[in-house]
Amino acid sequence: MAKPDILEAAERQRYARHLALPSFGPEGQERLKAASVLCIGAGGLGSPAATYLAAAGIGRLGIVDPDVVDLSNIQRQILHGTGDVGSKKVDSARRSLDDINPHVQLELHDTAFSVDNAMELAAGYDLLLDGSDNFPARYLCNDVAVLLNKPNVHGSIFRFEGQVTVFAPHLGGPCYRCMFPDPPEPGAVPD
Ligand SMILES: [Zn+2]
């Protein structure tokens, strides 16, 4: 008996280029649709990451951000536009991402990622995407990933330099704290 179609007709049309891509194909698309990501932050890192995840067809996408859109940030925070200045980032993120791909199940968390909620928030997702802009949140994201045995994709930028690292504690790999055991003194390193 043929298995039921996981992708709707409209999705097969939307993802046609993926479906034709060798070693991705329908199997890759179905796995992406079955997957969930929690994006910490909807700023300079979270914006492009969430945009591409949604466009590519991630099944469920959570975003945690307590902030409001600021005009001086939208030169890089491409989830948000001029008309969104002053709005909650989670609201403008929802508008953008719903338009980019209505097939994605969005879960917007209008709160800071903190010790009070991090474990509970992260538990519901397959992978953590650390787009945080401060060291406490970065270490928290790492520690939660280690405790919950989930992959942690970490990004950071400074001026013209960028870094991206995939930490895989679920595979026994090292974590952010293994590389940088001690958080810098507050104010010693720019966020
Ligand atoms: Zn470690």
Backbone and ligand atoms as CSV (ligand in chain L), in Angstrom:
chain,resi,resn,atom,element,x,y,z
A,1,MET,N,N,0.852,-1.197,0.000
A,1,MET,CA,C,0.000,0.000,0.000
A,1,MET,C,C,0.884,1.242,0.000
A,2,ALA,N,N,0.545,2.227,-0.838
A,2,ALA,CA,C,1.350,3.452,-0.895
A,2,ALA,C,C,1.175,4.229,0.400
A,3,LYS,N,N,2.246,4.832,0.869
A,3,LYS,CA,C,2.116,5.633,2.088
A,3,LYS,C,C,1.448,6.959,1.750
A,4,PRO,N,N,0.694,7.535,2.702
A,4,PRO,CA,C,-0.010,8.793,2.407
A,4,PRO,C,C,1.004,9.905,2.108
A,5,ASP,N,N,0.600,10.823,1.253
A,5,ASP,CA,C,1.484,11.933,0.912
A,5,ASP,C,C,1.697,12.818,2.133
A,6,ILE,N,N,2.952,13.045,2.486
A,6,ILE,CA,C,3.264,13.932,3.604
A,6,ILE,C,C,3.241,15.383,3.126
A,7,LEU,N,N,3.654,15.578,1.884
A,7,LEU,CA,C,3.674,16.936,1.326
A,7,LEU,C,C,2.405,17.163,0.510
A,8,GLU,N,N,1.736,18.288,0.773
A,8,GLU,CA,C,0.561,18.651,-0.017
A,8,GLU,C,C,1.006,19.072,-1.419
A,9,ALA,N,N,0.021,19.126,-2.330
A,9,ALA,CA,C,0.339,19.507,-3.716
A,9,ALA,C,C,1.012,20.882,-3.767
A,10,ALA,N,N,0.487,21.826,-2.972
A,10,ALA,CA,C,1.066,23.178,-2.990
A,10,ALA,C,C,2.501,23.174,-2.474
A,11,GLU,N,N,2.781,22.281,-1.549
A,11,GLU,CA,C,4.155,22.174,-1.030
A,11,GLU,C,C,5.072,21.532,-2.073
A,12,ARG,N,N,4.559,20.547,-2.775
A,12,ARG,CA,C,5.403,19.910,-3.793
A,12,ARG,C,C,5.781,20.930,-4.865
A,13,GLN,N,N,4.854,21.839,-5.158
A,13,GLN,CA,C,5.153,22.890,-6.143
A,13,GLN,C,C,6.168,23.880,-5.555
A,14,ARG,N,N,5.949,24.304,-4.324
A,14,ARG,CA,C,6.825,25.271,-3.670
A,14,ARG,C,C,8.253,24.750,-3.564
A,15,TYR,N,N,8.382,23.467,-3.244
A,15,TYR,CA,C,9.716,22.904,-2.987
A,15,TYR,C,C,10.271,22.157,-4.198
A,16,ALA,N,N,9.718,22.449,-5.391
A,16,ALA,CA,C,10.106,21.678,-6.583
A,16,ALA,C,C,11.622,21.611,-6.767
A,17,ARG,N,N,12.322,22.717,-6.507
A,17,ARG,CA,C,13.780,22.723,-6.706
A,17,ARG,C,C,14.490,21.833,-5.698
A,18,HIS,N,N,13.946,21.758,-4.488
A,18,HIS,CA,C,14.516,20.833,-3.502
A,18,HIS,C,C,14.242,19.386,-3.895
A,19,LEU,N,N,13.016,19.152,-4.381
A,19,LEU,CA,C,12.612,17.771,-4.674
A,19,LEU,C,C,13.445,17.208,-5.817
A,20,ALA,N,N,13.936,18.125,-6.683
A,20,ALA,CA,C,14.762,17.690,-7.815
A,20,ALA,C,C,16.246,17.644,-7.458
A,21,LEU,N,N,16.566,18.030,-6.238
A,21,LEU,CA,C,17.973,18.149,-5.845
A,21,LEU,C,C,18.501,16.778,-5.405
A,22,PRO,N,N,19.521,16.267,-6.124
A,22,PRO,CA,C,20.049,14.958,-5.729
A,22,PRO,C,C,20.500,14.974,-4.271
A,23,SER,N,N,20.260,13.901,-3.579
A,23,SER,CA,C,20.569,13.684,-2.163
A,23,SER,C,C,19.789,14.589,-1.216
A,24,PHE,N,N,18.792,15.291,-1.706
A,24,PHE,CA,C,17.818,15.960,-0.835
A,24,PHE,C,C,16.465,15.323,-1.137
A,25,GLY,N,N,15.832,15.772,-2.227
A,25,GLY,CA,C,14.641,15.093,-2.735
A,25,GLY,C,C,13.479,15.075,-1.766
A,26,PRO,N,N,12.429,14.298,-2.086
A,26,PRO,CA,C,11.254,14.228,-1.222
A,26,PRO,C,C,11.600,13.762,0.188
A,27,GLU,N,N,12.555,12.868,0.302
A,27,GLU,CA,C,12.918,12.348,1.624
A,27,GLU,C,C,13.483,13.465,2.502
A,28,GLY,N,N,14.370,14.287,1.929
A,28,GLY,CA,C,14.936,15.407,2.675
A,28,GLY,C,C,13.874,16.416,3.049
A,29,GLN,N,N,12.963,16.687,2.110
A,29,GLN,CA,C,11.903,17.666,2.367
A,29,GLN,C,C,10.972,17.174,3.467
A,30,GLU,N,N,10.659,15.891,3.440
A,30,GLU,CA,C,9.772,15.337,4.471
A,30,GLU,C,C,10.444,15.355,5.841
A,31,ARG,N,N,11.735,15.105,5.862
A,31,ARG,CA,C,12.460,15.159,7.148
A,31,ARG,C,C,12.495,16.585,7.684
A,32,LEU,N,N,12.677,17.552,6.764
A,32,LEU,CA,C,12.684,18.954,7.175
A,32,LEU,C,C,11.311,19.344,7.746
A,33,LYS,N,N,10.259,18.874,7.090
A,33,LYS,CA,C,8.902,19.188,7.551
A,33,LYS,C,C,8.620,18.544,8.908
A,34,ALA,N,N,9.238,17.422,9.173
A,34,ALA,CA,C,9.015,16.729,10.449
A,34,ALA,C,C,9.854,17.334,11.576
A,35,ALA,N,N,10.741,18.273,11.239
A,35,ALA,CA,C,11.701,18.795,12.220
A,35,ALA,C,C,11.235,20.119,12.814
A,36,SER,N,N,11.793,20.424,14.002
A,36,SER,CA,C,11.463,21.678,14.673
A,36,SER,C,C,12.742,22.340,15.185
A,37,VAL,N,N,12.751,23.669,15.131
A,37,VAL,CA,C,13.911,24.456,15.559
A,37,VAL,C,C,13.433,25.574,16.473
A,38,LEU,N,N,14.176,25.807,17.551
A,38,LEU,CA,C,13.927,26.973,18.398
A,38,LEU,C,C,15.034,27.986,18.145
A,39,CYS,N,N,14.637,29.152,17.672
A,39,CYS,CA,C,15.580,30.212,17.341
A,39,CYS,C,C,15.601,31.210,18.504
A,40,ILE,N,N,16.762,31.337,19.146
A,40,ILE,CA,C,16.898,32.266,20.270
A,40,ILE,C,C,17.268,33.626,19.695
A,41,GLY,N,N,16.291,34.523,19.637
A,41,GLY,CA,C,16.540,35.856,19.101
A,41,GLY,C,C,16.023,36.017,17.682
A,42,ALA,N,N,15.435,37.174,17.405
A,42,ALA,CA,C,14.952,37.513,16.063
A,42,ALA,C,C,15.689,38.757,15.584
A,43,GLY,N,N,16.999,38.780,15.835
A,43,GLY,CA,C,17.816,39.940,15.478
A,43,GLY,C,C,18.663,39.685,14.246
A,44,GLY,N,N,19.919,40.121,14.323
A,44,GLY,CA,C,20.809,40.049,13.161
A,44,GLY,C,C,21.143,38.633,12.734
A,45,LEU,N,N,21.164,37.693,13.657
A,45,LEU,CA,C,21.431,36.287,13.327
A,45,LEU,C,C,20.133,35.515,13.152
A,46,GLY,N,N,19.201,35.724,14.066
A,46,GLY,CA,C,17.936,34.999,14.012
A,46,GLY,C,C,17.126,35.341,12.765
A,47,SER,N,N,17.227,36.594,12.303
A,47,SER,CA,C,16.425,36.996,11.136
A,47,SER,C,C,16.765,36.176,9.890
A,48,PRO,N,N,18.034,36.162,9.449
A,48,PRO,CA,C,18.324,35.369,8.244
A,48,PRO,C,C,18.122,33.879,8.480
A,49,ALA,N,N,18.448,33.393,9.674
A,49,ALA,CA,C,18.297,31.955,9.944
A,49,ALA,C,C,16.827,31.553,9.867
A,50,ALA,N,N,15.959,32.324,10.538
A,50,ALA,CA,C,14.528,31.993,10.544
A,50,ALA,C,C,13.928,32.143,9.152
A,51,THR,N,N,14.369,33.170,8.432
A,51,THR,CA,C,13.859,33.396,7.077
A,51,THR,C,C,14.155,32.197,6.179
A,52,TYR,N,N,15.395,31.730,6.219
A,52,TYR,CA,C,15.761,30.598,5.357
A,52,TYR,C,C,15.115,29.300,5.826
A,53,LEU,N,N,15.030,29.096,7.140
A,53,LEU,CA,C,14.381,27.876,7.627
A,53,LEU,C,C,12.928,27.831,7.167
A,54,ALA,N,N,12.249,28.971,7.290
A,54,ALA,CA,C,10.839,29.013,6.883
A,54,ALA,C,C,10.718,28.822,5.373
A,55,ALA,N,N,11.518,29.547,4.615
A,55,ALA,CA,C,11.424,29.445,3.156
A,55,ALA,C,C,11.687,28.015,2.701
A,56,ALA,N,N,12.652,27.357,3.356
A,56,ALA,CA,C,13.051,26.011,2.927
A,56,ALA,C,C,12.061,24.944,3.356
A,57,GLY,N,N,11.179,25.263,4.350
A,57,GLY,CA,C,10.124,24.317,4.690
A,57,GLY,C,C,10.295,23.579,5.996
A,58,ILE,N,N,10.941,24.218,6.987
A,58,ILE,CA,C,10.982,23.601,8.327
A,58,ILE,C,C,9.537,23.393,8.796
A,59,GLY,N,N,9.270,22.304,9.525
A,59,GLY,CA,C,7.893,22.021,9.930
A,59,GLY,C,C,7.388,22.962,10.999
A,60,ARG,N,N,8.203,23.155,12.041
A,60,ARG,CA,C,7.783,23.970,13.175
A,60,ARG,C,C,8.948,24.845,13.589
A,61,LEU,N,N,8.674,26.134,13.745
A,61,LEU,CA,C,9.729,27.097,14.044
A,61,LEU,C,C,9.307,27.949,15.233
A,62,GLY,N,N,10.090,27.860,16.308
A,62,GLY,CA,C,9.860,28.709,17.472
A,62,GLY,C,C,10.862,29.844,17.469
A,63,ILE,N,N,10.418,31.016,17.900
A,63,ILE,CA,C,11.321,32.167,18.016
A,63,ILE,C,C,11.088,32.794,19.388
A,64,VAL,N,N,12.188,33.043,20.093
A,64,VAL,CA,C,12.111,33.682,21.416
A,64,VAL,C,C,12.745,35.058,21.305
A,65,ASP,N,N,11.977,36.092,21.587
A,65,ASP,CA,C,12.556,37.448,21.584
A,65,ASP,C,C,11.603,38.391,22.312
A,66,PRO,N,N,12.099,39.152,23.278
A,66,PRO,CA,C,11.233,40.052,24.032
A,66,PRO,C,C,11.251,41.487,23.501
A,67,ASP,N,N,12.034,41.749,22.434
A,67,ASP,CA,C,12.334,43.131,22.061
A,67,ASP,C,C,11.351,43.714,21.054
A,68,VAL,N,N,11.544,45.019,20.846
A,68,VAL,CA,C,10.744,45.801,19.913
A,68,VAL,C,C,11.643,46.200,18.739
A,69,VAL,N,N,11.050,46.288,17.549
A,69,VAL,CA,C,11.825,46.630,16.346
A,69,VAL,C,C,12.307,48.075,16.425
A,70,ASP,N,N,13.592,48.259,16.145
A,70,ASP,CA,C,14.210,49.579,16.205
A,70,ASP,C,C,14.764,49.932,14.821
A,71,LEU,N,N,14.559,51.168,14.414
A,71,LEU,CA,C,14.975,51.582,13.066
A,71,LEU,C,C,16.462,51.347,12.820
A,72,SER,N,N,17.274,51.535,13.852
A,72,SER,CA,C,18.725,51.405,13.671
A,72,SER,C,C,19.188,49.949,13.576
A,73,ASN,N,N,18.258,49.002,13.677
A,73,ASN,CA,C,18.636,47.584,13.581
A,73,ASN,C,C,18.168,46.908,12.303
A,74,ILE,N,N,17.242,47.536,11.584
A,74,ILE,CA,C,16.630,46.793,10.465
A,74,ILE,C,C,17.522,46.771,9.224
A,75,GLN,N,N,18.687,47.407,9.277
A,75,GLN,CA,C,19.640,47.276,8.166
A,75,GLN,C,C,20.192,45.856,8.094
A,76,ARG,N,N,20.073,45.099,9.199
A,76,ARG,CA,C,20.506,43.699,9.184
A,76,ARG,C,C,19.424,42.729,9.672
A,77,GLN,N,N,18.419,43.238,10.367
A,77,GLN,CA,C,17.388,42.351,10.926
A,77,GLN,C,C,16.252,42.231,9.916
A,78,ILE,N,N,16.508,41.398,8.905
A,78,ILE,CA,C,15.680,41.424,7.695
A,78,ILE,C,C,14.294,40.808,7.864
A,79,LEU,N,N,13.991,40.301,9.058
A,79,LEU,CA,C,12.605,39.866,9.297
A,79,LEU,C,C,11.681,41.065,9.456
A,80,HIS,N,N,12.255,42.222,9.808
A,80,HIS,CA,C,11.465,43.383,10.184
A,80,HIS,C,C,11.637,44.501,9.167
A,81,GLY,N,N,10.546,45.216,8.905
A,81,GLY,CA,C,10.587,46.297,7.927
A,81,GLY,C,C,10.302,47.648,8.558
A,82,THR,N,N,10.325,48.664,7.724
A,82,THR,CA,C,10.131,50.035,8.195
A,82,THR,C,C,8.797,50.202,8.926
A,83,GLY,N,N,7.761,49.565,8.391
A,83,GLY,CA,C,6.439,49.673,9.005
A,83,GLY,C,C,6.327,48.947,10.337
A,84,ASP,N,N,7.333,48.154,10.662
A,84,ASP,CA,C,7.300,47.386,11.916
A,84,ASP,C,C,7.974,48.115,13.078
A,85,VAL,N,N,8.631,49.242,12.791
A,85,VAL,CA,C,9.349,49.951,13.855
A,85,VAL,C,C,8.377,50.254,15.000
A,86,GLY,N,N,8.781,49.875,16.208
A,86,GLY,CA,C,7.925,50.074,17.377
A,86,GLY,C,C,7.067,48.868,17.718
A,87,SER,N,N,6.947,47.906,16.769
A,87,SER,CA,C,6.158,46.689,17.053
A,87,SER,C,C,7.015,45.671,17.777
A,88,LYS,N,N,6.355,44.728,18.421
A,88,LYS,CA,C,7.074,43.598,18.995
A,88,LYS,C,C,7.738,42.821,17.860
A,89,LYS,N,N,8.973,42.389,18.096
A,89,LYS,CA,C,9.658,41.599,17.065
A,89,LYS,C,C,8.929,40.297,16.761
A,90,VAL,N,N,8.327,39.688,17.788
A,90,VAL,CA,C,7.618,38.433,17.522
A,90,VAL,C,C,6.427,38.666,16.580
A,91,ASP,N,N,5.813,39.858,16.659
A,91,ASP,CA,C,4.675,40.141,15.774
A,91,ASP,C,C,5.141,40.373,14.336
A,92,SER,N,N,6.203,41.152,14.163
A,92,SER,CA,C,6.669,41.380,12.788
A,92,SER,C,C,7.280,40.110,12.219
A,93,ALA,N,N,7.917,39.301,13.082
A,93,ALA,CA,C,8.459,38.029,12.600
A,93,ALA,C,C,7.332,37.132,12.099
A,94,ARG,N,N,6.222,37.119,12.834
A,94,ARG,CA,C,5.087,36.292,12.403
A,94,ARG,C,C,4.544,36.764,11.056
A,95,ARG,N,N,4.404,38.087,10.905
A,95,ARG,CA,C,3.901,38.614,9.630
A,95,ARG,C,C,4.823,38.217,8.478
A,96,SER,N,N,6.131,38.424,8.661
A,96,SER,CA,C,7.088,38.110,7.593
A,96,SER,C,C,7.071,36.631,7.243
A,97,LEU,N,N,7.164,35.802,8.281
A,97,LEU,CA,C,7.348,34.371,8.039
A,97,LEU,C,C,6.070,33.726,7.509
A,98,ASP,N,N,4.909,34.218,7.955
A,98,ASP,CA,C,3.637,33.715,7.427
A,98,ASP,C,C,3.532,33.999,5.941
A,99,ASP,N,N,4.060,35.149,5.539
A,99,ASP,CA,C,4.015,35.508,4.130
A,99,ASP,C,C,5.022,34.683,3.329
A,100,ILE,N,N,6.194,34.482,3.897
A,100,ILE,CA,C,7.226,33.710,3.194
A,100,ILE,C,C,6.773,32.270,2.987
A,101,ASN,N,N,6.191,31.673,4.042
A,101,ASN,CA,C,5.762,30.274,3.910
A,101,ASN,C,C,4.652,29.935,4.901
A,102,PRO,N,N,3.401,29.954,4.432
A,102,PRO,CA,C,2.276,29.693,5.339
A,102,PRO,C,C,2.193,28.236,5.799
A,103,HIS,N,N,3.018,27.355,5.253
A,103,HIS,CA,C,2.978,25.945,5.676
A,103,HIS,C,C,3.736,25.704,6.968
A,104,VAL,N,N,4.512,26.685,7.418
A,104,VAL,CA,C,5.317,26.503,8.627
A,104,VAL,C,C,4.468,26.781,9.864
A,105,GLN,N,N,4.557,25.910,10.834
A,105,GLN,CA,C,3.875,26.133,12.116
A,105,GLN,C,C,4.774,27.033,12.971
A,106,LEU,N,N,4.310,28.263,13.192
A,106,LEU,CA,C,5.113,29.247,13.934
A,106,LEU,C,C,4.700,29.287,15.395
A,107,GLU,N,N,5.696,29.390,16.263
A,107,GLU,CA,C,5.426,29.538,17.692
A,107,GLU,C,C,6.282,30.696,18.201
A,108,LEU,N,N,5.637,31.838,18.415
A,108,LEU,CA,C,6.368,33.037,18.820
A,108,LEU,C,C,6.315,33.165,20.333
A,109,HIS,N,N,7.470,33.303,20.939
A,109,HIS,CA,C,7.564,33.412,22.394
A,109,HIS,C,C,8.038,34.824,22.741
A,110,ASP,N,N,7.110,35.640,23.214
A,110,ASP,CA,C,7.395,37.046,23.511
A,110,ASP,C,C,7.989,37.153,24.911
A,111,THR,N,N,9.217,36.671,25.051
A,111,THR,CA,C,9.852,36.640,26.365
A,111,THR,C,C,11.355,36.513,26.177
A,112,ALA,N,N,12.103,36.890,27.201
A,112,ALA,CA,C,13.550,36.664,27.161
A,112,ALA,C,C,13.821,35.186,27.448
A,113,PHE,N,N,14.853,34.633,26.814
A,113,PHE,CA,C,15.295,33.263,27.077
A,113,PHE,C,C,16.070,33.311,28.386
A,114,SER,N,N,15.492,32.769,29.457
A,114,SER,CA,C,16.096,32.944,30.777
A,114,SER,C,C,16.132,31.620,31.522
A,115,VAL,N,N,16.819,31.625,32.656
A,115,VAL,CA,C,16.905,30.395,33.453
A,115,VAL,C,C,15.513,29.924,33.896
A,116,ASP,N,N,14.554,30.841,33.928
A,116,ASP,CA,C,13.217,30.461,34.381
A,116,ASP,C,C,12.423,29.681,33.329
A,117,ASN,N,N,12.757,29.886,32.054
A,117,ASN,CA,C,11.917,29.250,31.027
A,117,ASN,C,C,12.704,28.423,30.011
A,118,ALA,N,N,14.045,28.484,30.044
A,118,ALA,CA,C,14.853,27.920,28.959
A,118,ALA,C,C,14.644,26.421,28.768
A,119,MET,N,N,14.645,25.673,29.866
A,119,MET,CA,C,14.501,24.221,29.732
A,119,MET,C,C,13.135,23.861,29.142
A,120,GLU,N,N,12.110,24.534,29.660
A,120,GLU,CA,C,10.749,24.240,29.202
A,120,GLU,C,C,10.572,24.607,27.717
A,121,LEU,N,N,11.108,25.788,27.344
A,121,LEU,CA,C,10.996,26.222,25.949
A,121,LEU,C,C,11.739,25.256,25.022
A,122,ALA,N,N,12.970,24.933,25.388
A,122,ALA,CA,C,13.831,24.165,24.486
A,122,ALA,C,C,13.387,22.715,24.353
A,123,ALA,N,N,12.723,22.197,25.401
A,123,ALA,CA,C,12.372,20.772,25.410
A,123,ALA,C,C,11.504,20.382,24.218
A,124,GLY,N,N,10.726,21.317,23.703
A,124,GLY,CA,C,9.781,20.984,22.642
A,124,GLY,C,C,10.367,21.004,21.236
A,125,TYR,N,N,11.677,21.202,21.097
A,125,TYR,CA,C,12.268,21.355,19.756
A,125,TYR,C,C,13.421,20.371,19.541
A,126,ASP,N,N,13.695,20.091,18.272
A,126,ASP,CA,C,14.775,19.152,17.919
A,126,ASP,C,C,16.149,19.806,18.008
A,127,LEU,N,N,16.220,21.100,17.771
A,127,LEU,CA,C,17.517,21.770,17.628
A,127,LEU,C,C,17.404,23.202,18.136
A,128,LEU,N,N,18.473,23.684,18.754
A,128,LEU,CA,C,18.512,25.068,19.219
A,128,LEU,C,C,19.409,25.872,18.292
A,129,LEU,N,N,18.933,27.057,17.967
A,129,LEU,CA,C,19.696,27.945,17.109
A,129,LEU,C,C,19.988,29.202,17.919
A,130,ASP,N,N,21.235,29.352,18.273
A,130,ASP,CA,C,21.620,30.428,19.183
A,130,ASP,C,C,21.950,31.692,18.399
A,131,GLY,N,N,20.965,32.580,18.330
A,131,GLY,CA,C,21.182,33.882,17.704
A,131,GLY,C,C,21.141,34.973,18.766
A,132,SER,N,N,21.585,34.634,19.975
A,132,SER,CA,C,21.513,35.585,21.087
A,132,SER,C,C,22.576,36.668,20.915
A,133,ASP,N,N,22.377,37.777,21.611
A,133,ASP,CA,C,23.307,38.894,21.453
A,133,ASP,C,C,24.030,39.204,22.762
A,134,ASN,N,N,24.043,38.245,23.683
A,134,ASN,CA,C,24.746,38.493,24.949
A,134,ASN,C,C,25.254,37.172,25.520
A,135,PHE,N,N,26.289,37.290,26.355
A,135,PHE,CA,C,26.956,36.083,26.839
A,135,PHE,C,C,26.102,35.240,27.793
A,136,PRO,N,N,25.351,35.828,28.707
A,136,PRO,CA,C,24.518,34.972,29.572
A,136,PRO,C,C,23.562,34.086,28.772
A,137,ALA,N,N,22.915,34.655,27.744
A,137,ALA,CA,C,21.974,33.866,26.940
A,137,ALA,C,C,22.720,32.796,26.136
A,138,ARG,N,N,23.921,33.138,25.672
A,138,ARG,CA,C,24.715,32.186,24.894
A,138,ARG,C,C,25.109,30.972,25.752
A,139,TYR,N,N,25.559,31.234,26.963
A,139,TYR,CA,C,25.923,30.124,27.856
A,139,TYR,C,C,24.689,29.336,28.278
A,140,LEU,N,N,23.599,30.035,28.484
A,140,LEU,CA,C,22.358,29.353,28.856
A,140,LEU,C,C,21.903,28.427,27.734
A,141,CYS,N,N,21.959,28.920,26.503
A,141,CYS,CA,C,21.552,28.119,25.348
A,141,CYS,C,C,22.426,26.866,25.263
A,142,ASN,N,N,23.727,27.050,25.473
A,142,ASN,CA,C,24.649,25.913,25.469
A,142,ASN,C,C,24.283,24.904,26.556
A,143,ASP,N,N,24.075,25.382,27.763
A,143,ASP,CA,C,23.858,24.472,28.884
A,143,ASP,C,C,22.561,23.688,28.720
A,144,VAL,N,N,21.546,24.368,28.211
A,144,VAL,CA,C,20.266,23.699,27.976
A,144,VAL,C,C,20.428,22.615,26.903
A,145,ALA,N,N,21.189,22.928,25.849
A,145,ALA,CA,C,21.421,21.943,24.786
A,145,ALA,C,C,22.140,20.716,25.343
A,146,VAL,N,N,23.107,20.942,26.224
A,146,VAL,CA,C,23.846,19.819,26.817
A,146,VAL,C,C,22.910,18.995,27.712
A,147,LEU,N,N,22.147,19.679,28.561
A,147,LEU,CA,C,21.260,18.964,29.492
A,147,LEU,C,C,20.180,18.180,28.765
A,148,LEU,N,N,19.693,18.735,27.652
A,148,LEU,CA,C,18.609,18.087,26.919
A,148,LEU,C,C,19.120,17.225,25.764
A,149,ASN,N,N,20.458,17.180,25.589
A,149,ASN,CA,C,21.037,16.365,24.514
A,149,ASN,C,C,20.548,16.769,23.131
A,150,LYS,N,N,20.608,18.061,22.849
A,150,LYS,CA,C,20.142,18.540,21.548
A,150,LYS,C,C,21.258,19.289,20.844
A,151,PRO,N,N,21.280,19.247,19.511
A,151,PRO,CA,C,22.270,20.039,18.785
A,151,PRO,C,C,22.040,21.537,18.990
A,152,ASN,N,N,23.147,22.268,19.041
A,152,ASN,CA,C,23.109,23.713,19.254
A,152,ASN,C,C,23.906,24.369,18.134
A,153,VAL,N,N,23.213,25.091,17.268
A,153,VAL,CA,C,23.896,25.795,16.181
A,153,VAL,C,C,24.109,27.218,16.649
A,154,HIS,N,N,25.370,27.580,16.734
A,154,HIS,CA,C,25.736,28.849,17.352
A,154,HIS,C,C,26.346,29.788,16.316
A,155,GLY,N,N,25.905,31.031,16.331
A,155,GLY,CA,C,26.501,32.019,15.437
A,155,GLY,C,C,26.871,33.264,16.213
A,156,SER,N,N,27.900,33.957,15.735
A,156,SER,CA,C,28.226,35.256,16.308
A,156,SER,C,C,28.930,36.095,15.252
A,157,ILE,N,N,28.763,37.396,15.380
A,157,ILE,CA,C,29.409,38.303,14.427
A,157,ILE,C,C,30.037,39.460,15.183
A,158,PHE,N,N,31.068,40.010,14.586
A,158,PHE,CA,C,31.634,41.261,15.071
A,158,PHE,C,C,32.225,41.990,13.868
A,159,ARG,N,N,31.680,43.156,13.570
A,159,ARG,CA,C,32.104,43.927,12.392
A,159,ARG,C,C,32.084,43.036,11.138
A,160,PHE,N,N,33.264,42.774,10.540
A,160,PHE,CA,C,33.288,42.013,9.294
A,160,PHE,C,C,33.567,40.528,9.504
A,161,GLU,N,N,33.623,40.108,10.763
A,161,GLU,CA,C,33.919,38.700,11.032
A,161,GLU,C,C,32.676,37.976,11.511
A,162,GLY,N,N,32.565,36.737,11.096
A,162,GLY,CA,C,31.464,35.911,11.569
A,162,GLY,C,C,31.958,34.521,11.892
A,163,GLN,N,N,31.232,33.868,12.783
A,163,GLN,CA,C,31.558,32.494,13.163
A,163,GLN,C,C,30.272,31.713,13.211
A,164,VAL,N,N,30.322,30.504,12.704
A,164,VAL,CA,C,29.192,29.605,12.931
A,164,VAL,C,C,29.759,28.269,13.374
A,165,THR,N,N,29.140,27.678,14.386
A,165,THR,CA,C,29.626,26.421,14.947
A,165,THR,C,C,28.427,25.530,15.235
A,166,VAL,N,N,28.554,24.275,14.917
A,166,VAL,CA,C,27.526,23.310,15.284
A,166,VAL,C,C,28.061,22.472,16.444
A,167,PHE,N,N,27.434,22.604,17.589
A,167,PHE,CA,C,27.792,21.778,18.746
A,167,PHE,C,C,26.832,20.591,18.783
A,168,ALA,N,N,27.398,19.408,19.019
A,168,ALA,CA,C,26.590,18.182,18.960
A,168,ALA,C,C,26.750,17.364,20.233
A,169,PRO,N,N,26.248,17.902,21.369
A,169,PRO,CA,C,26.372,17.135,22.614
A,169,PRO,C,C,25.642,15.792,22.549
A,170,HIS,N,N,24.593,15.719,21.711
A,170,HIS,CA,C,23.834,14.465,21.589
A,170,HIS,C,C,24.663,13.374,20.928
A,171,LEU,N,N,25.765,13.779,20.258
A,171,LEU,CA,C,26.653,12.787,19.642
A,171,LEU,C,C,27.942,12.638,20.453
A,172,GLY,N,N,27.952,13.228,21.646
A,172,GLY,CA,C,29.141,13.132,22.487
A,172,GLY,C,C,30.190,14.189,22.186
A,173,GLY,N,N,29.843,15.169,21.365
A,173,GLY,CA,C,30.803,16.207,20.993
A,173,GLY,C,C,30.976,17.249,22.085
A,174,PRO,N,N,32.008,18.083,21.939
A,174,PRO,CA,C,32.246,19.144,22.922
A,174,PRO,C,C,31.191,20.242,22.812
A,175,CYS,N,N,31.079,21.053,23.843
A,175,CYS,CA,C,30.102,22.132,23.843
A,175,CYS,C,C,30.824,23.481,23.900
A,176,TYR,N,N,30.050,24.549,23.916
A,176,TYR,CA,C,30.621,25.903,23.945
A,176,TYR,C,C,31.503,26.101,25.175
A,177,ARG,N,N,31.052,25.576,26.314
A,177,ARG,CA,C,31.839,25.704,27.546
A,177,ARG,C,C,33.154,24.939,27.481
A,178,CYS,N,N,33.200,23.855,26.691
A,178,CYS,CA,C,34.464,23.130,26.524
A,178,CYS,C,C,35.482,24.043,25.838
A,179,MET,N,N,35.010,24.865,24.898
A,179,MET,CA,C,35.906,25.785,24.174
A,179,MET,C,C,36.221,27.018,25.001
A,180,PHE,N,N,35.190,27.554,25.629
A,180,PHE,CA,C,35.330,28.798,26.399
A,180,PHE,C,C,34.724,28.566,27.785
A,181,PRO,N,N,35.521,27.982,28.707
A,181,PRO,CA,C,34.954,27.566,30.001
A,181,PRO,C,C,34.417,28.734,30.829
A,182,ASP,N,N,35.054,29.909,30.709
A,182,ASP,CA,C,34.671,31.015,31.583
A,182,ASP,C,C,34.054,32.148,30.779
A,183,PRO,N,N,32.840,32.543,31.118
A,183,PRO,CA,C,32.255,33.722,30.466
A,183,PRO,C,C,33.148,34.939,30.720
A,184,PRO,N,N,33.261,35.864,29.728
A,184,PRO,CA,C,34.065,37.056,29.955
A,184,PRO,C,C,33.437,37.925,31.040
A,185,GLU,N,N,34.265,38.725,31.677
A,185,GLU,CA,C,33.753,39.695,32.642
A,185,GLU,C,C,32.766,40.621,31.931
A,186,PRO,N,N,31.681,40.980,32.602
A,186,PRO,CA,C,30.736,41.912,31.959
A,186,PRO,C,C,31.459,43.166,31.468
A,187,GLY,N,N,31.253,43.534,30.198
A,187,GLY,CA,C,31.858,44.739,29.649
A,187,GLY,C,C,33.224,44.514,29.028
A,188,ALA,N,N,33.833,43.326,29.235
A,188,ALA,CA,C,35.187,43.083,28.722
A,188,ALA,C,C,35.178,42.837,27.216
A,189,VAL,N,N,34.085,42.262,26.716
A,189,VAL,CA,C,33.967,41.901,25.296
A,189,VAL,C,C,32.640,42.461,24.801
A,190,PRO,N,N,32.625,43.078,23.599
A,190,PRO,CA,C,31.329,43.602,23.123
A,190,PRO,C,C,30.337,42.471,22.876
A,191,ASP,N,N,29.058,42.722,23.146
A,191,ASP,CA,C,28.005,41.728,22.891
A,191,ASP,C,C,27.937,41.459,21.395
L,1,ZN,ZN,ZN,31.316,21.060,27.273
